[in-house]
Amino acid sequence: MVLDTPRQSDTLVRHVGEQMAKLSALSLGWKLPEQDLCTLAAAGREFPRGRISEITGARSSGRTSVLHALLAASTGVGETAALVDLKNTFDAPSAAAVGVDLARLVWVRCSGNVEHALRSADLLIHAGGFGVVALDLADAAPRELDRIPSTAWFRFRGVLEATPVILAVLADRPLAKSCAARVIKLSPRRAVFTGRAPFLLLREAV
């Protein structure tokens, strides 16, 4: 399911609320797999449930690959996952190619509005029925990220504690600070070439 957030915040609340009501059957039928009571494994890492996990790094650092792996792990065990996409950059075919079950993914497109992205994530967590809520703030302008009050992350942490939801925050740099239970910092990979110019061959990326 794909949702586009409206321009006005009050309309956003009604819009997402109506869509979540349509998903009531998913919420009522959702069951946490017994083998994943505390964590969910993805991309060789453990993501704690009921906590905030941050995936940080610049472009080409592999942050999107980790996000896709997490969504694939969640939908792969029968959970419903949600992606709040600030920049509308989610590539559904690429995600499906690595195992994300798009039929079990709610995609909320926020068209660059950070406030709408935060509100959407909050609404999705409160709606229930999701194993993972991913908040993709990658490539947001630094001034926009600086405007996010620290209280927002404390509020997220408090709401999550009573749930099995993993809130995965994707950004260029850490944002949740002490509110995050897990921070994954990724570095851009460097291309290694062999041969002499202009005849260079890509050997590997390190």
N, C-alpha and C positions, 0 to 999 in steps of 0.2 A: 504494500500500500504506500502511495506517495501523497504527502500532504505539503501544500504550500502555505506558509504562515502569512496571514493578512497583515496589513500595515498598522492597524490600531491594536494596542495590547488587549483591550477589552474584547475586541472581536476575536483575537487570537485565543483567548481563554474559552470562549463559547465554541469556536471552531474545533479546537483540539478536543474539547470535552465531548462534543457531538461525535467526533470520530472514535474516541475511546469507548463511547457507549455502543457503537457499532461492533466494537471488538470484544464486547462482554462475553461472548461465547468462548473466545480465546482465553480471556482472563479466568473464567470459571473453570475451564478445562485444563489450565496450565498446571503442570506438576514438576517439581524440582527433582531431577534424577538423583537417586540415592547415592551414587558414587561421587556426586559433586556438591555435597552438603556445605563445604567450607570454601572451596576454591574451584576455579575452572582453568584447565591447562590449555595454553595456546602459544604457538611459536616458541616452545621450549621454556615458557614462563608460567608461573602460577598467579592468577588474578583472584584476590580475596573477595568473597561475596559480602555484601553489606558495607562496602567501603569504596573510597575513591581511588582509582588507579590512573596515573598520568603516563602518557606516551609522548615523549618530547624529542624534538630534533628538527633540523632544517630539511629543506627539500632534498630528495634523493638519499635520505638517511635510512629509509626502510620503515618509517612510521606508518605509512599506509598499509604496508604488507602485514605489520603486526596487528593493525586494526582489523583488516580482512580476516586474519587468522582467528582473532577473538570472535568475530561475528560468525565465522564458519563453525567454530567449536560450539558456540551457543545454539545456533540453529540446527547443528548436526545432532545434538542430543534431544531435539524436539522442543526446544524453548522458542519463544518469540522474542526477537531482539528489536531495538529501535536505534536509529541513527539520526541525530540532529545535525544537519549539514549546514554550517554557516555560509559557505561560499558556493553551495550547489555544485560541488565538484565530484561527488560520488560517482564512480564508474561502475554501474551495475554489471555489465558483462565481465569486467575484470574480476569483480567480487565473486560472481557465479562460477567463474573458471577455477577459483581456488576453494570452492566448496560452500560458499554462502548460499543458503536456501532462501531465495528472494521471496518466496511465498510466505515465509515466516519473518520477514523484515518490514518494519514500518520506517519509511524514509521521510523525514521532515526537512523541507528545504526552506532556509531562512533568508536567502537573498542578501546576505551581508549584514543583517541586523542582529547585533550581539544580544541586545535585550530580549528579542524574540527567541533567540537560541536558548538562553538561560531559562526563560519562562517555559519553553517547550519541554526542556529536560525535566524541570520541576513537575510539570503536569504529567509527564509520562511515568515518572517514578511514583507519584501519588496514585496514578491510575491502576498500577499493579499489573501483574501478569507478564512482566518482562524479565528475562534472565540477565540481559545486558542492555544498558542505555549508554550509547556512545555519543559524546558531545565533541564534535569536530570543529575546533576553533583555529585550525592550522591556517597560516598565511593571513590572519587577521592583523590589521594595523596595530602597532604597539600602543598607540594612544587609546584605541578602543579597549584593548585588554587591560590597560591601566585604570580604566574607569570601572572595572568590575570590583565591587566592594568585597573586602575580605569576609564580610558577614555572609556573603552568598555561599562561600565554600563551607563555612561552619553550619549553615542551614542544610546544605546538601548532606553533610556528614551526619547531622542529627537525624534526618529523615531516613537515611539509608540504613542506620544501625538496626532497625527493626525489620529489615527486608533481606531477601536473598539476592538483591539486585547488585550487579557490578556497574558502577558509573565509571566509564573510561573516558578520560579527557585527553584529546589530541591537540597539541599546540606546539609552537616553535620553542617555547621555554616553559618551565614549571610555573603553574599558576596557583594551585591549591595550597602550596607550602605545607605546613604542619598538618593540614586536614587530609592529605593524601597518605594512604597506607602503603602504596607502592608507586615508585617513580622509575620509569624506564627511559634512560637517556641514550639516544642513538646519535651516531656521528655519520656524516656523509661518506659514502664509499668513494675511493679514488681509483680511477682507471689506470691500468698498467699496460703500456704498449711495447711491442717489440719491433725491430727493424729500424730503418732510417727514413727520415722525411724525404720525399712525400709518401713513401711506401710504409705506412705504419699499420700494424695489426693489433687489435685489442686482444690482449692475453687473458686478463682477468680484472676483477674489481675487488679492491681490498679496503 
